[in-house]
Amino acid sequence: MEILVTGGAGYKGVKLVSKLLSKGYSVTLLDNFMYGVEPILHLVENDHLTVIRGDIRNKIESIEKYDAIFHLAGISGFPACSANPSSAHLINVEATKMLADSVRKDQLIIYASTTSFYGKSGSVCTEETAVDPVSHYGKTKYMAEKILMERENSIALRFATVFGFSPRMRMDLMVNDFTYKAMKEGVVVLFDSYAKRTFIHIDDAVAAYLFALENRNVMKGSVYNAGGNHLNFSKLEIAEAVKKYIDYRIVDSDVKDKDVRHFVVSFDKIRKLGYVPSKSLEDGIKEMMTIFKFYDYFSHYKII
């Protein structure tokens, strides 16, 4: 198969590309490399990899040749989208529409969607739950999802919040952030500590992409929450899980979080097809502790 991964040098993208190559697929990685090329240097000698430096807002040359497209490119997260609302709309929504308009009807698109747009209901959310995006990020991701799901050969994976190590490391993700602050600062300040969200290790997120590809004939044309029922946690529960391994102080602030998400997600739909995450929250915390101890040897290394 010929596979295109947009955003292939990103946090999830680089690990997805690596896994696809290990399985023998021919992969084209498209990215603008705003964070540099270092995250993919360990892959570039693979004969089955083609690297394209490009912007998802521009038409992709020869896009019709790909059997499957993993669409990961976009501005991710509440802070980045709030800081650049116009760019977020152009990249997350308009570029996705251009992509959808450019492909053949029989080409498969697997879209990196999100559970973020379930909002602040506090209730258990399935794929049938009415969405209520509370951030510009959530709104743009939902608009893009709707565009892609108007075509027959798309699969949308609504991912839980990811954690764990990647060559293109992200520190703005809750589990990674809490572990780092506990180790380096000795304190974590919680805003809306009761608020529940759902989580998934990056390796399990990559496994979900592969699961969708391998089960495309069953899954195409539908939306799936991607994660595990055992990985719904409040912010306080995350902080207390970190505290089992690191002695630090948890401060419960009265200040309200601007990112007011609060929900529990059901993953029964994808679980019934056979997908279940294999890594626990504790696995991710211990992995991050190892990585951050390693960073101590290289104090000049900038963690993005």
PyMOL commands that set and color helices and strands:
alter all, ss='L'
color gray80, all
select helices_A, chain A and resi 13-22+38-40+63-65+78-83+85-102+115-118+136-149+174-184+202-214+216-219+229-231+235-243+268-271+281-295
alter helices_A, ss='H'
color red, helices_A
select strands_A, chain A and resi 2-6+26-31+49-53+68-71+108-114+124-125+154-159+161-163+187-191+196-201+222-226+232-234+249-253+264-265
alter strands_A, ss='S'
color yellow, strands_A
deselect
rebuild
show_as cartoon
